[in-house]
């Protein structure tokens, strides 16, 4: 078993482009840019930006829903159904409040932990048993901030946080080849080892 669909979560539009909630988009953009001839393009039937590539002889889809975070499942469910991609062949890349900037964790299944994008994807796929790549963005309480979570995720990270988030993305990109080969334990160990 390997990954056939990578979903980056975020919100469309220039006003959200640099916000913490778009960390999933940032990783997928970086990954697409690293592949020759791969460009995300609007695909109206999935209400998303979509690209297709071949890695190791296998088809791999990249998806950035353009539905806004809370309705991400519409795009994910539509593409997965159309191409007959099972839930355990899906990797969702998203921002994670419970991890500090610079930390990235890979896991399969589990609750949405209050993340509305994950809740909607779980509803669309009918299961929680898909892979998640959680990119740490920090939490307002750890920054001794009174900022509401919804406000926090929809703002730009501070400069020093941005550098750390980008480092977490780089670490994640380095383990993706293992993920594509289905070597999830090796990828997890490498990603979780500082």
Secondary structure, DSSP 8 states (H G I E B T S, - for coil): ----EEEE----STTTTTBGGGHHHHHHHHHHHTSTT---EEEGGGTEEEEEEEETTEEEEEEEE-S-GGGHHHHHHHHHHHTT--GGGEEEEEEETTS-TT-EEEEES---TT-HHHHHHHHHHTSS-SEEEEEE---TTTTT----HHHHHTSB--HHHHHHHHHHHHHHHHHHHHHHTT-HHHHHHHHH--
